[in-house]
Amino acid sequence: MTVQMTEQRTLALKLAERGIREAAELLARQDDATALAALREVNPATATELLAELDEEHRRRLLAQATKDEARHWARSEQYEEGTIGRMMERPTATFSPEATVEETVETIRELVKRRFVTYGWVLDGEGHLVGVITMRDLLLSERSQTLRDVMLQNFFFLTPELELRDAMKLVLNRHFPVYPVCDADRRLLGEIRGQAMFEEQAYEISAQPGAMVGVDREERLATPWPRSLKFRHPWLQLNLLTAFVAAAVVGIFQETIDQVVILAMFLPVLAGQSGNTGCQALAVALRGLTLGELAAGKEKALVIKEGFLGLLNGALVGLTAGLGMFVVANMQGNPAAPRLALIVFIAMICSCVISGIAGATIPLALRKAGADPATASSIFLTTATDVASMGIFLSLATMLVV
């Protein structure tokens, strides 16, 4: 491998490690030949997004220096939405006529593999429709004089470019082919996509979810400079602070109650912590179901009911322990309202866990219905809901039953 090729591979790795905007800035600093070589090395979806981030003049220069097939493929990929198969597909590697012989096909593949890795051969009719698939095994075992029409697989599976990645992953889950053809509704071959690229992209999407739940932008990587990281994160922290003020305001409303029964302050974080964990468990299950496509249309109500019921059961069990703790502590302090305080903790724990379970299931559903990413900052909204519910219910009951 030459020094130039090594530098191009290194640049491609650096581009893959960065968010799209940072990668585009790095690419823009390269000369056109180096930038074009790096684009050929990265994932096709990344190449399309990088080109879209460049200024018009730079993008036009790179497309002018690319091959006609590359320029046509990159331009076509931009027509599809982000996260779809069309954005991720590569241009077809090996296409053949049904009338080509096995011998001619083998010789063609001998030359192709010097430049690109070939897994399958795509057999196209005169109008570009995919009519069959050729495997290397069939070429090896067939007579050299046979035509591809005689040896090709005619019952084949393909993906469409409009498919979202998560929907495509469901379709290929039990197939495990190394490469899939991508065709339009008329079976006209548009490109191909590697199973490895699909699994890598899906793994990246899943890995980005925990960060999205607390306001970390999906573009942020380890190599992201601190000023950009600050720009990504800080607005969500301001939002979190605003929602924290809402919870603090609830406590402030009952300040007189807390002043009279100081022991209540000891159990506020207990209730907030337990209800928060209950909500996070429901949220994790809901997000997993949405990501994997397990939540079918019309099943949302069943999910909410299930999480509310689990909150009821868990709240009752945890409430017994917490209520016992309150009784012991209040009794040790000689508080005559110890039984009532224990009952208040028990009831408040049940109510707050039920509300938290329902909130954990409904928040991602509401975000999806609003057209937003279900994982985006959902834990911030969930924390507010659980804090307000747990503290509000606890202090309201204490005001009514003790003060």
PEGIUR-V282287 format. One record per backbone hydrogen bond with DSSP energy under -0.5 kcal/mol. CO is the residue of the C=O (numbers start at 0). NH is the residue of the N-H. E is the energy in kcal/mol with one decimal. If there is no record, write none. Layout:
co:CO nh:NH e:E
co:CO nh:NH e:E
//
This chain:
co:1 nh:5 e:-2.1
co:2 nh:6 e:-2.2
co:3 nh:7 e:-2.1
co:4 nh:8 e:-2.4
co:5 nh:9 e:-2.4
co:6 nh:10 e:-2.4
co:7 nh:11 e:-2.3
co:8 nh:12 e:-2.2
co:9 nh:13 e:-2.1
co:10 nh:14 e:-2.3
co:11 nh:15 e:-2.0
co:12 nh:16 e:-1.5
co:13 nh:17 e:-0.8
co:14 nh:17 e:-0.7
co:18 nh:22 e:-2.9
co:19 nh:23 e:-2.6
co:20 nh:24 e:-1.8
co:21 nh:25 e:-2.1
co:22 nh:26 e:-2.6
co:23 nh:27 e:-2.3
co:24 nh:28 e:-0.7
co:25 nh:28 e:-0.8
co:26 nh:29 e:-1.7
co:30 nh:34 e:-2.6
co:31 nh:35 e:-2.6
co:32 nh:36 e:-2.0
co:33 nh:37 e:-2.2
co:34 nh:38 e:-2.2
co:35 nh:39 e:-1.5
co:36 nh:40 e:-0.7
co:37 nh:40 e:-0.9
co:37 nh:41 e:-1.6
co:42 nh:46 e:-2.5
co:43 nh:47 e:-2.3
co:44 nh:48 e:-2.0
co:45 nh:49 e:-2.7
co:46 nh:50 e:-2.2
co:47 nh:51 e:-1.8
co:48 nh:52 e:-1.3
co:49 nh:53 e:-1.1
co:54 nh:58 e:-2.6
co:55 nh:59 e:-2.3
co:56 nh:60 e:-2.1
co:57 nh:61 e:-2.2
co:58 nh:62 e:-2.4
co:59 nh:63 e:-1.9
co:60 nh:64 e:-1.4
co:61 nh:65 e:-1.2
co:66 nh:70 e:-2.7
co:67 nh:71 e:-2.4
co:68 nh:72 e:-2.4
co:69 nh:73 e:-2.8
co:70 nh:74 e:-2.2
co:71 nh:75 e:-2.2
co:72 nh:76 e:-2.5
co:73 nh:77 e:-1.4
co:75 nh:78 e:-1.6
co:76 nh:79 e:-1.6
co:80 nh:83 e:-1.4
co:82 nh:164 e:-2.6
co:83 nh:86 e:-0.6
co:83 nh:87 e:-0.8
co:84 nh:87 e:-0.7
co:84 nh:88 e:-1.6
co:89 nh:191 e:-2.4
co:93 nh:121 e:-3.2
co:95 nh:123 e:-2.9
co:96 nh:99 e:-1.5
co:97 nh:148 e:-2.1
co:99 nh:147 e:-2.4
co:100 nh:104 e:-2.3
co:101 nh:105 e:-2.5
co:102 nh:106 e:-2.0
co:103 nh:107 e:-2.0
co:104 nh:108 e:-2.5
co:105 nh:109 e:-2.1
co:106 nh:110 e:-1.2
co:107 nh:111 e:-2.2
co:108 nh:112 e:-2.6
co:110 nh:113 e:-1.0
co:111 nh:114 e:-2.1
co:111 nh:115 e:-2.7
co:116 nh:118 e:-0.5
co:118 nh:135 e:-0.6
co:120 nh:122 e:-0.5
co:120 nh:133 e:-3.0
co:121 nh:95 e:-2.7
co:121 nh:123 e:-0.6
co:122 nh:130 e:-2.9
co:122 nh:131 e:-1.2
co:123 nh:97 e:-0.6
co:124 nh:127 e:-1.8
co:127 nh:188 e:-2.1
co:128 nh:124 e:-2.0
co:128 nh:130 e:-0.6
co:131 nh:122 e:-2.6
co:132 nh:152 e:-3.0
co:133 nh:120 e:-2.6
co:134 nh:138 e:-1.7
co:135 nh:139 e:-2.1
co:136 nh:140 e:-2.0
co:137 nh:141 e:-1.3
co:142 nh:145 e:-1.4
co:143 nh:102 e:-2.2
co:145 nh:101 e:-2.4
co:146 nh:149 e:-1.2
co:146 nh:150 e:-0.9
co:147 nh:151 e:-2.3
co:151 nh:153 e:-0.6
co:152 nh:132 e:-1.7
co:153 nh:155 e:-1.0
co:156 nh:180 e:-0.6
co:158 nh:182 e:-2.7
co:159 nh:162 e:-1.3
co:160 nh:85 e:-2.7
co:162 nh:84 e:-2.5
co:163 nh:167 e:-2.4
co:164 nh:168 e:-2.5
co:165 nh:169 e:-1.1
co:166 nh:170 e:-1.3
co:167 nh:171 e:-1.8
co:168 nh:172 e:-0.7
co:171 nh:174 e:-1.7
co:171 nh:175 e:-1.6
co:177 nh:194 e:-2.4
co:177 nh:195 e:-0.5
co:179 nh:192 e:-2.4
co:180 nh:158 e:-2.6
co:180 nh:182 e:-0.5
co:181 nh:189 e:-3.1
co:181 nh:190 e:-1.6
co:183 nh:186 e:-2.1
co:186 nh:129 e:-3.5
co:186 nh:188 e:-0.5
co:187 nh:183 e:-1.7
co:190 nh:181 e:-2.8
co:191 nh:89 e:-3.8
co:192 nh:179 e:-2.6
co:193 nh:197 e:-1.7
co:194 nh:198 e:-2.4
co:195 nh:199 e:-2.5
co:196 nh:200 e:-2.2
co:197 nh:201 e:-2.4
co:198 nh:202 e:-2.5
co:199 nh:203 e:-2.1
co:200 nh:204 e:-2.4
co:201 nh:205 e:-2.4
co:202 nh:206 e:-2.4
co:203 nh:207 e:-1.6
co:204 nh:208 e:-0.7
co:205 nh:208 e:-0.9
co:205 nh:209 e:-0.6
co:207 nh:211 e:-2.3
co:208 nh:212 e:-2.1
co:209 nh:213 e:-0.5
co:210 nh:213 e:-1.3
co:210 nh:215 e:-3.3
co:211 nh:214 e:-1.4
co:211 nh:376 e:-4.3
co:212 nh:378 e:-1.2
co:212 nh:379 e:-0.7
co:214 nh:216 e:-0.6
co:216 nh:219 e:-1.5
co:220 nh:223 e:-1.2
co:224 nh:228 e:-2.2
co:225 nh:229 e:-2.6
co:226 nh:230 e:-2.0
co:227 nh:231 e:-2.3
co:228 nh:232 e:-2.5
co:229 nh:233 e:-2.6
co:230 nh:234 e:-0.6
co:232 nh:235 e:-0.9
co:232 nh:236 e:-1.4
co:233 nh:237 e:-2.2
co:234 nh:238 e:-1.9
co:235 nh:239 e:-2.4
co:236 nh:240 e:-2.4
co:237 nh:241 e:-2.1
co:238 nh:242 e:-2.3
co:239 nh:243 e:-2.0
co:240 nh:244 e:-1.8
co:241 nh:245 e:-1.1
co:242 nh:246 e:-1.6
co:243 nh:247 e:-2.5
co:244 nh:248 e:-2.3
co:245 nh:249 e:-1.5
co:246 nh:250 e:-1.7
co:247 nh:251 e:-2.4
co:248 nh:252 e:-1.8
co:249 nh:253 e:-0.9
co:250 nh:253 e:-0.7
co:251 nh:254 e:-1.6
co:253 nh:257 e:-2.1
co:254 nh:258 e:-2.4
co:255 nh:259 e:-1.5
co:256 nh:260 e:-2.2
co:260 nh:263 e:-1.8
co:261 nh:264 e:-1.5
co:261 nh:265 e:-0.6
co:262 nh:265 e:-0.7
co:262 nh:266 e:-0.8
co:263 nh:266 e:-0.8
co:263 nh:267 e:-0.8
co:264 nh:268 e:-0.6
co:266 nh:270 e:-2.1
co:267 nh:271 e:-2.4
co:268 nh:272 e:-2.4
co:269 nh:273 e:-2.2
co:270 nh:274 e:-2.5
co:271 nh:275 e:-2.0
co:272 nh:276 e:-2.2
co:273 nh:277 e:-2.0
co:274 nh:278 e:-2.2
co:275 nh:279 e:-2.3
co:276 nh:280 e:-2.1
co:277 nh:281 e:-1.8
co:278 nh:282 e:-2.5
co:279 nh:283 e:-2.6
co:280 nh:284 e:-1.9
co:281 nh:285 e:-2.4
co:282 nh:286 e:-2.7
co:283 nh:287 e:-2.2
co:284 nh:288 e:-2.3
co:285 nh:289 e:-2.2
co:286 nh:290 e:-2.6
co:287 nh:291 e:-2.5
co:288 nh:292 e:-0.6
co:288 nh:293 e:-2.0
co:288 nh:294 e:-1.2
co:293 nh:295 e:-1.2
co:295 nh:298 e:-2.0
co:298 nh:302 e:-1.8
co:299 nh:303 e:-2.3
co:300 nh:304 e:-2.5
co:301 nh:305 e:-2.4
co:302 nh:306 e:-2.5
co:303 nh:307 e:-2.3
co:304 nh:308 e:-2.4
co:305 nh:309 e:-2.6
co:306 nh:310 e:-2.1
co:307 nh:311 e:-1.8
co:308 nh:312 e:-2.3
co:309 nh:313 e:-2.9
co:310 nh:314 e:-2.5
co:311 nh:315 e:-2.0
co:312 nh:316 e:-2.2
co:313 nh:317 e:-2.9
co:314 nh:318 e:-2.4
co:315 nh:319 e:-1.7
co:316 nh:320 e:-1.3
co:317 nh:321 e:-2.8
co:318 nh:322 e:-3.1
co:319 nh:323 e:-2.2
co:320 nh:324 e:-2.1
co:321 nh:325 e:-2.4
co:322 nh:326 e:-2.4
co:323 nh:327 e:-2.4
co:324 nh:328 e:-2.4
co:325 nh:329 e:-2.9
co:326 nh:330 e:-2.3
co:327 nh:331 e:-2.1
co:328 nh:332 e:-1.4
co:329 nh:334 e:-2.8
co:330 nh:333 e:-1.3
co:333 nh:335 e:-0.6
co:334 nh:337 e:-1.4
co:336 nh:340 e:-2.8
co:337 nh:341 e:-2.3
co:338 nh:342 e:-2.1
co:339 nh:343 e:-2.5
co:340 nh:344 e:-2.2
co:341 nh:345 e:-2.1
co:342 nh:346 e:-2.6
co:343 nh:347 e:-2.8
co:344 nh:348 e:-2.4
co:345 nh:349 e:-1.9
co:346 nh:350 e:-2.6
co:347 nh:351 e:-2.6
co:348 nh:352 e:-2.0
co:349 nh:353 e:-2.1
co:350 nh:354 e:-2.4
co:351 nh:355 e:-2.3
co:352 nh:356 e:-2.3
co:353 nh:357 e:-2.2
co:354 nh:358 e:-2.7
co:355 nh:359 e:-2.8
co:356 nh:360 e:-1.2
co:357 nh:361 e:-2.4
co:358 nh:362 e:-2.5
co:360 nh:364 e:-0.8
co:361 nh:365 e:-2.9
co:362 nh:366 e:-2.3
co:363 nh:367 e:-2.3
co:364 nh:368 e:-2.3
co:365 nh:369 e:-1.8
co:366 nh:371 e:-2.8
co:367 nh:370 e:-1.4
co:372 nh:375 e:-1.5
co:374 nh:377 e:-1.0
co:376 nh:379 e:-0.7
co:376 nh:380 e:-1.3
co:377 nh:381 e:-2.4
co:378 nh:382 e:-2.6
co:379 nh:383 e:-1.7
co:380 nh:384 e:-2.2
co:381 nh:385 e:-2.7
co:382 nh:386 e:-2.5
co:383 nh:387 e:-2.6
co:384 nh:388 e:-2.2
co:385 nh:389 e:-2.6
co:386 nh:390 e:-2.3
co:387 nh:391 e:-2.1
co:388 nh:392 e:-2.5
co:389 nh:393 e:-2.1
co:390 nh:394 e:-2.5
co:391 nh:395 e:-2.0
co:392 nh:396 e:-2.4
co:393 nh:397 e:-2.0
co:394 nh:398 e:-2.2
co:395 nh:399 e:-2.1
co:396 nh:400 e:-2.7
co:397 nh:401 e:-2.1
co:397 nh:402 e:-1.9
//
